Structures are given as C-alpha cells and as structure tokens.
Amino acid sequence: MATLSILSPWRATSSHYSISNYSGDRNNNFKMHSLSNHHRLSAFSSLLARNKTSSFSKLPQMSTSFSNSGGGCPWLQNNSMPYDTAARDGRKQFPLYSVFPAKAAEVSSVQDLFEFICAGPLIEKLGLTQEKISESVDKWLAYGLHLCRLFQVNELYLTVPQKARFYHYYIPVFLWCEDQISQHRSKFNDGEDIPPLVIGFSAPQGCGKTTLVFALDYLFKVTGRKSATISIDDFYLTAEGQAKLREANPGNALLEFRGNAGSHDLLFSVETMTSLLNMTKEGTKMRLPRYDKSAYNGRGDRADPSTWPEVEGPLMAILFEGWMLGFKPLPVEVVKSVDPQLVKINENLEAYYDAWDKFIKAWIIIKIDDPSYVYQWRLQAEIAMREAGKPGMSDEEVKDFVSRYLPAYKAYLPTLYSEGPRGSDPSRLLLVEIDEERNPILGN
C-alpha cells in the first residue's frame, strides 16, 4: 500500500479557527505550524490549561441526512449525548450543537494525546511516523474537536472508547481519504474538469460503516470540501419491482425480501453515479436518491423524490457504502456448497461490477473475523430499541433477517479480504480489521 502523505495539499481550513475558539482568547491566536514540534505540543497544552474555564457558543444548526441500520453509536452512550438511535429502516436528521461545559475542567496534555495517536493500530499501515504526526498535530486536534462537536461529546472528558474511535479510526481514515483525493486530482491538468473521487466502503451490516461515512462527510464539509454520500440501499428496486422479483424466484428465501444481489435497480444506479461524476462545476445541483425502508409495512419502496437531499458541485468525493460492495461471482460449486439458493444470487452478481464497482477508484474494506458478529450487533440494536419503547424486531425476527445475508457473507467475504474487489488497485485499498466492539485492531 502506498505511504500516506500526512501533509496533504489541503490543510484543515478551520483548524486555526478551532484552536483560537477553543482558547476563548483571540490574543492567543497563533499559527501552530510555525512552532517547532516540541513547542507545538507544549504550547497547545499550556493554551488549554490557561483557558480551561472558557465557554463555548452554540454551533450553527446543520441538518445531516444519516442512514442508520439501527446500530446507533454504543461507544458514545452515557456521555451527555442526545444521539437518538434512528429507526432501523429510516434516515434521521440530527441537530449539531456544542454541549461543552462552561466550568473549569482538568484536561490531558497534548503530549498524552500525541502518544495515544501514535499507538493507533492504523498508524503503521498508513505509513505514518511519530515525526509526521507531530508535524501535523494541530490538524489532528482540529479534526478531533470537529468530531466532538458533531457527536456532541465533551472533548475534556472523552472516554477511552470515544478517544479510540476518533483518533485511532475516524481521523486516520479521513487522512487516508484526503491523500487518495490528492493523488486523484494530481492526474489532471490545470483547467480540466476534475470528477469527484468515488471512495467505496464495503463492510458488513451493523459494524458502523454508516457512522464512519457520516463522520467523514462532516469533516469534508467543515474543511471546505464538498462531498456526497450514497448507499447501495438507495438503489433497491421499487415495491413493484420487488414483487416481480419474488414472483420470478418462488421458494428462494434469499430473494423474498430486498438485500441480496438481484434486488437492486442497476440501471438507476449507473444513471445516478454518472450524474454525480459530472458534478464538476460551481452551481451544479442534484438530488440524491433515498429509499424508505418503512414503506409497505417494512417491505420498503423508493422514497418520494421531493424528499431526497440535494448536493451542490463541484464535488471532490463521493462516499459510496454498502454491505456487499466488492463482492464478485465465484465458481458455482463454491456457492452451492454454502447454500444452493445462493446460485441465483451468484448469477445476478455478474452485472454488479458495471453498475457499482467500476465507478470506485479507492476502497476501504472493513474486515470482521466472524460473520456471526452481524447477528450480535443487530440483536443489540433491536434490544436497545425495544428498551427505549420503540418498535424493534423480536429475537426470532432478527435471526430470520440476518439469516438471509449470512450465506453471502460466508461465500464472498473470504475472497474480498484476500483479493480485494475486482479491478481494485492494491495501493488504493485500505483494509481495516475491527473487533466485536467495532474498533480497529492490529490485523494483517
């Protein structure tokens, strides 16, 4: 894998602003990058200590469309966070505002945070060194502050899981995305229209990929770059199309409901991705398709186009996520040994490269050791929803739901992990191995 250039052409446009805002004293408004590495760390630490009684004003309200499979953010719980778990089949609007305390608080030194960052499981994989991290510590701090505000947690009281999620996962992945965009744009000449880079996120359901994409999209926006998010869920067949699919495949439980290969409108997908790639100029606008999973008593249907969110060009990145992105057809005998019903799914998968994967130029593959994690994660989410007094699937319904996806996981994940998606460039692929708590671990 190519070494990540931490000093990308784009510095966080608001990192300087965030630092001075954090201090609450514009007389302390200084440029971190003008200091030596040693003074960079100690000066920021002193700045925090001198101003630990500062208060924070509300951030502007920002509506962010967030597709949630029901997993929520368990690592954010119990920390003054009104982060309501979205209905498993819908999208939710989240108001973003600061909940930082105005009273004095003890803070950890930047040196401690620096050491924590350097211990992250992705650091070596990204080709980062302590020297590179120390040279850009202000950038890490700015991104961390943005994430704290996005998820409404107090950066002075981050729990270890929260700190790990931000500084061991989201920020390293964002830096990798920045580098991929830089490489992509460097291939074009001045004055040329530069299409956005499509970054694919392939990860099993419930592992937190939607929350990851949500965080990355926000970081792009607050650093002055336009991005669009899309999910394979947005390309499901309409209710009418699903009914025809069921009729054409009687007795195949894997095609009874939406989910597996064959249940997507691939022509619609090609049209959408092609239009997004053409959003290279100022003023260009487009509505992103969305799917309403709650329609028809949970069978789902395409949402009314009037409700689709609008994005404006020029786009720099398209974040495309899905549980089966990158799956490629296997020999019939292989899929048949997993589940005979998977043979039809395998046939349908032949058309998916041209509809999805060929548009993706950079890949993030989130790896799990055991597909049964999906059942555990889904069960946790549904139990939490029921305990909160919201509609949720019973344990048996969860088992039935996940059982329709497990054959595909068992058949296609080993090849995805060992070979990568068809046509992918190994130097533009980041494999992130996560544990049962959805956190990155040292992997292969």
Secondary structure, 3 states (H helix, E strand, C coil): CCCCCCCCCCCCCCHHHHHHHHHCCHHHCCCHHHCCHHHHHHHHHHHHHHCCCCCCCCCCCCCCEEECCCCCCHHHCCCCCCCCCCCCCCEEECCCCCCCCCCCCCCCCHHHHHHHHHCCCCCCCCCCCHHHHHHCHHHHHHHHHHHHHHCCCCHHHCCHHHHHHHHHHHHHHHHHHHHHHHHHHCCCCCCCCCCCEEEEEECCCCCCHHHHHHHHHHHHHHCCCCEEEEEHHHHECCHHHHHHHHHHCCCCHHHCCCCCCCCECHHHHHHHHHHHHCCCCCCCEEECCCEECCCHHHCCEECCHHHCCEEECCCCEEEEEECCCCCCCCCHHHHHHHCCCHHHHHHHHCCHHHHCHHHCCEEEEEECCCCHHHHHHHHHHHHHHHHCCCCCCCHHHHHHHHHCCHHHHHHHHHHHHHHCCCCCCHHHEEEEEECCCCCECCCC
